Amino acid sequence: MVSRVSWDPAKAESNLRKHGVTFFEAEAIFHDPLTASLDDGEHSVTENRWLAIGESRYGELVVVAYTIRNDEPWLIMARRPTPAERRRYMRGDEIRDRGVEKLNLEDFPEVDFTHAVRGRHYIKPRGVRRVSIDEEVARYYPDEDTLNDALRMLIAEGAPVSEATGEEPTDVVVRVSLDEDVAKHYRTGDQVIDALRRLIAAGRAPK
């Protein structure tokens, strides 16, 4: 079963500079069953490509271009949607989005998602628990493998787990999945945030 999304790190950096969207944020659209996709016939020369719009890790809409390599989605580009793309996707549903002021459409033009297919390359989220952490903490952990490994390290060291308040972060929310063994120790996002902040403060974060 496909459980991950891949990309070229250099392309991810280029995309962030051009469009202000990280591939780490954008990959979550494949865990959104309502993601709508279309065949990208214009760019399907040497491989099949698709264009899609769905909810990102931050709970906002993003538009991506991608292909399938080794049975895994491979991100090529990602950007914020235009107002027209949001309207066609939402169809009256309320989806949180911070809005868009300026978009670079030069290399990624507007897409008409009116006849898009929902859930074409849906990937069931990994792990057994989804929690929310804040962006300040998430930027130190480039992917969910790194985050889960950091928590495993703390578990192995016998580090205490803070009391759970169940409160959502007040900053920008990043949604992450905890693996089963990690979720047995960390039940809520505030526990994860507290643990990772301790690693960051001790200079033990990967970034």
Buried (B, 14 or more C-beta within 10 A) or exposed (E): EBEEBEBEEEBBEEBBEBBBBBBBBBBBBBBBEBBBBBBBEEBEEEEEBBBBBBBBBBBBBBBBBBBBEEEBBBBBBBBBBBEEBBEBBBEEEEEEBEEBEEBEEEEBEEBEBEEBBBEBBBBEBBBEBBBBBBBBBBBBBBBBEBBBBBBBEBBEEEBEBBEEEEEBBEEBBBBBBBBEEBBEBBBBBBBBBBBBBBBBEEEEBEE
